[in-house]
Amino acid sequence: MSAFSSRHIGPNSAEKSEMLAAIGVQSIQELVDKTIPSHIRLSGELKIDAAMSEQEYLQHITELGAQNKVYKSFIGLGYNETIVPSVILRNVLENPGWYTAYTPYQAEISQGRLEALLNFQTMVLELSGMEIANASLLDEGTAASEAMILFWNSRSRQETKDGVNKFFISKNAFPQTKDVVLGRALNLGIELVEGDETTFKNDGTYFGAIVQYPDVYGNITDLAGFIGRNEGLRVAVAADILSLVVLKSPGSLGADVVFGTSQRFGVPMGYGGPHAAFFAAKDEYKRSMPGRIIGVSKDADDNMALRMALQTREQHIKRDKATSNICTAQALLAVMASMYAVYHGPIGMKEIANHVNGLASATANGLKAAGIQVGSDSFFDTVWVKGVDTAKIKAAAEAKEMNFRIINASELTISFGEPHTMEDVATILSIFGANKAESSALASSVLRTDGVFTHATFNKHHSESKMMRYLKRLENKDLSLVHSMIPLGSCTMKLNAASELIPITNPQFANMHPFAPVAQAAGYHAMFRQLEKDLCESTGFAAMSLQPNSGAQGEYAGLMVIKAYHESRGDNQRKKMIIPSSAHGTNPASAVMAGMEVVVTGCDENGNINIEELKAVANQIGNELAGLMVTYPSTHGVYEEGIREITSIIHENGGQVYMDGANMNAQVGLTNPGNIGADVCHLNLHKTFAIPHGGGGPGMGPIGVAAHLAPFLPSNPVIAAGGSTPIHAVSAAPYGSALILLISYGYIKMLGAEGLRESTEAAILNANYIAAKLKGHYDVLYTGKNGTVAHEMILDCREFKKTADVEVADMAKRLIDFNFHAPTVSFPVAGTLMVEPTESEDKEELDRFIEAMIKIRQEIADIESGLADKENNLLKNAPHTADCIINQEWNYPYSPQEAAYPVAYLKEWKYWVPVRRVDNAYGDRNLVCSCPSVESYMHVEA
Ligand SMILES: *Cc1c(COP(=O)(O)O)cnc(C)c1O
């Protein structure tokens, strides 16, 4: 039986030999020795268990799952039981065509997921009553803090002058939301005031507010009263998405922002995630909305096409001026939630909402009939029970394998979800010694009168055949790892193996509530402990927090830990963070979110951090230095020789070193952050540790820290986690998106120490092979001192602009005609392509990519020599659709064959792109971020 590592790693030993010869080295050992500075190399193998086979792992994980006790959950607090429609489970969640796709930056090859995300936005807009929505945020807790920051940044000049800095949060909001928001508020100098929304009145010192609808007790909040009493105050409403199907929309009651989680729309609880948060606002906030927004535009043939809108808002452009650090979000889960609504349609969705409300209502009526006090008569899905002995009830409920939310000795709540039944209600009532009762209808005063799910998309795919075909049709528009390698530098699009993914739909893991008693989650916690230990071993650190839901969130968490450490030593003034100019945009954006000031330092002509400049800057900042954020190997694709000197300079000046771990795929088993002198780093588990990108999320960004920082790791107000003196929660759930941690766990278990090291070596081999084969065709911008690259390389394409008027974007679009997703465009250097093959691609696939790149170089040469026209050529007109080749009059100065079949391997199989080049500017000028009407959907007038 083959070891999993031979399935995960692309090149076999014969291919490896050929590739080493092409590079001009004798062995992988020699290549690695030439590439990684010897003074940072690890001496032995990682202390990680030997690899399990795929069979052994699947057996093991089933046993671990069996250790979880999955009780029926009535806990609520933003996590509810739901039924994942099988057609969505099978065709989306379990389907690599959906989950291995990348974020839709290359719009032409992403039309399917863009449509699904546009559906998500359309659904959110209708339910919330807002005017602009994004395509997901990480969770409800962080969405709340984004709302606060959005309002903070939109204060008027007068408000800023008057020092208006108070923000109201209802005491009836979810506890985890309050804690996440509090942490963010403290950083920005916002005074967070918790209070009672039934009496609160703005005295002019508040710039905004958050209220929960329905509130934490299930009571349907009097939004109209609150908003009416506080005219002019910016109000964000944390709303239960299922309740919005029947309740009045917050928008209709005057809200400025509506946010929440879409989990209960067919996404399993997963012990905390991943789920897509939604975020919608009034139009006036569109320029500073956080997150990715999908918008409608047109392609070069004037057909309607979708793409991400208003990208200039995002951190990769705005850097330290950014108002949010969101990069990876929750695209796959937003797709699932939107498809849940597409499948059920308006009638089905109302049935589900009414079913849930009916269960709650029957419970409340039964309790009242038995003389038990119910805290509110106006509720959607949650019954608030008062005046009972909750310890006794809890024990009785657990004996029936049910979990309620215990508030204190005499109060609890019971929240219902889609799979619950009247039998459950009968059991619950029996626990209280009450009898069955009828349900009663919601008061018409709280009900919405406007329609929801009105768009055609939500009104036609209700049979399974139709739904299956709709999902497949969208999937087939997109290019993902099921088609070809995705050579995106910095993003590490490696194999997401089926055996790693299978356990995430095991109900023993998928159906756990994050706030279930810890004793019920023994399987999860055993997995966390192992994963933490193995990730500590991989990073050389003492402790891990599994809480952050993305790399950027990990950056924020790590910086907050650094801040807490400085403050614990009385160093409150240490707030300046040095960030090299080559850093990813999230680095400066996260530093600003953490209340730090960014100091940018430059790089030398070899792309390395300018050590002299760094030294001078660090010395000058002195005791105000918080630390350095550094990516290693650098975003330029080299292992900087001076890294230890760099980290020493920071330590000598009292700073802490944050390592951006996005490039860990070039380190695991060979060197590590602890070894280079870092104090904290995040790991993008969706890059190095095999979690799929999901078309823009989910991800996970746990942070590792050295021992002196361990006490500050984040906790959670409901379930304690993290260090002894923790910072505030950075995510809503204590272990972030716990469900997908299984994927990284499986990756490590099935590779073992040896396989992990071999993966890193193969990643370096593959990158150097591409660099060697492209020599003479393209210049690699930066190499190490022996002429090698790390696990990725930057191809310098800047001169083509001068010689042939070709931009990197043209090359990116032309690659689509060759069945390839483009490498990373213009990061970290404008006008370049950054290529990262990962270890999972074999020589055959690398050779196809190399052939495509060489052919494109020839096409550029033809323009340079005058053989091809400067404007009307293969690159400028790319990509070429079947429609443009078959149905349109062909008046290009090259043949359809040259356009569509430029190389022989395409004869075997050809990906047909559904749209021509998408016009970004047009869409931003004419912003539409919900599904347009069916007629305009077919054709956009020029
Ligand atoms: C991907 C990446 C990030 C951001 O990580 P997310 O998980 O997308 O938030 C930060 N830095 C670098 C260098 C990256 O490549």
Ligand as a Chemical Component Dictionary entry (heavy atoms), coordinates in Angstrom:
data_LIG
# 
_chem_comp.id                   LIG 
_chem_comp.type                 NON-POLYMER 
_chem_comp.pdbx_formal_charge   0 
_chem_comp.three_letter_code    LIG 
# 
loop_
_chem_comp_atom.comp_id 
_chem_comp_atom.atom_id 
_chem_comp_atom.alt_atom_id 
_chem_comp_atom.type_symbol 
_chem_comp_atom.charge 
_chem_comp_atom.model_Cartn_x 
_chem_comp_atom.model_Cartn_y 
_chem_comp_atom.model_Cartn_z 
_chem_comp_atom.pdbx_ordinal 
LIG C1 C1 C 0 -2.557 35.046 2.567 1  
LIG C2 C2 C 0 -1.662 35.997 3.229 2  
LIG C3 C3 C 0 -2.092 36.773 4.319 3  
LIG C4 C4 C 0 -3.543 36.864 4.750 4  
LIG O1 O1 O 0 -4.085 35.679 5.184 5  
LIG P1 P1 P 0 -5.660 35.445 5.146 6  
LIG O2 O2 O 0 -5.792 34.085 5.680 7  
LIG O3 O3 O 0 -6.110 35.593 3.752 8  
LIG O4 O4 O 0 -6.288 36.457 6.032 9  
LIG C5 C5 C 0 -1.158 37.548 4.976 10 
LIG N1 N1 N 0 0.124  37.597 4.563 11 
LIG C6 C6 C 0 0.560  36.896 3.497 12 
LIG C7 C7 C 0 1.996  36.999 3.075 13 
LIG C8 C8 C 0 -0.320 36.086 2.794 14 
LIG O5 O5 O 0 0.094  35.413 1.722 15 
# 
loop_
_chem_comp_bond.comp_id 
_chem_comp_bond.atom_id_1 
_chem_comp_bond.atom_id_2 
_chem_comp_bond.value_order 
_chem_comp_bond.pdbx_ordinal 
LIG C1 C2 SING 1  
LIG C2 C3 SING 2  
LIG C2 C8 DOUB 3  
LIG C3 C4 SING 4  
LIG C3 C5 DOUB 5  
LIG C4 O1 SING 6  
LIG O1 P1 SING 7  
LIG P1 O2 DOUB 8  
LIG P1 O3 SING 9  
LIG P1 O4 SING 10 
LIG C5 N1 SING 11 
LIG N1 C6 DOUB 12 
LIG C6 C7 SING 13 
LIG C6 C8 SING 14 
LIG C8 O5 SING 15 
# 
